[in-house]
Amino acid sequence: MTALLEVEDLRVAYGKIEAVKGISFSVEAGQIVTLIGTNGAGKTTTLRTLSGLLKPLSGKITFDGRPLNGIPAHKIVELGLAHSPEGRHIFPRLTIAENLQLGAFLRRDPAGIAKDIERAYERFPILGERRRQPAGTLSGGEQQMLAMGRALMSQPKLLMLDEPSMGLSPIMMQKIMETISELKAQGTTILLVEQNAQAALSLADHGHVMEIGKIVLSGTGQDLLVDESVRKAYLGED
Ligand code: ATP
């Protein structure tokens, strides 16, 4: 079986600084794959490149059987690759309903869009209750739900989540992680970038540890959770 996403020897630089130094990994349909690693490891750069926001120096990205190199960002969304960015980037003055609507900006099926907005409200009841309020009034965790709901509005084949647990209370974080599991159970394929290695590896089918632009270790989520070097470096154990 060919993977839904295949990344081969990807290199990305900001000017002379090479942030991603030749990484390869794949995501099979139906899986959760996570990239973990400390600040500056190159995780966000990887997602932004997959989304078409950054141009790679070299390497090959194949999504759903098509090469993505050179394809503009909006086309990549259309092909089914959605990105919920670090820091959420919701529109605080627009209502929750309007934010969700924006996630469907490439779609031309009003009935389908309305149905998917209702699904988002079922999935995240708080968004339904507050649909007419400005999104800026939501708490951090609720804004994360909105960012995920908005990314899902493009009906993605692959959802990329960048640090969904960032800045959340432990309870909220737990809730977001449960939501990610539910999305998987409903058939969404997920590429998850997290600094919270424990949470991400617990959910993931496969994980890759990134350090200064390289993948230094790969394995199943469970294997990495019990790996001694991972436990020392990322799970705060001596
Ligand atoms: P974080 O969790 O902090 O986002 P990360 O693993 O996602 O970490 P990146 O944000 O991809 O890491 O950063 C990788 C490297 O690229 C870092 O050295 C960072 O300083 C550098 N970098 C990121 N964005 C830029 C930019 N716009 N211009 C120059 N260098 C950048």
Residues whose N, C-alpha, C, O or C-beta is under 5 A from the ligand:
A	BS01	ATP	Y14 A19 T38 N39 G40 A41 G42 K43 T44 T45 T46
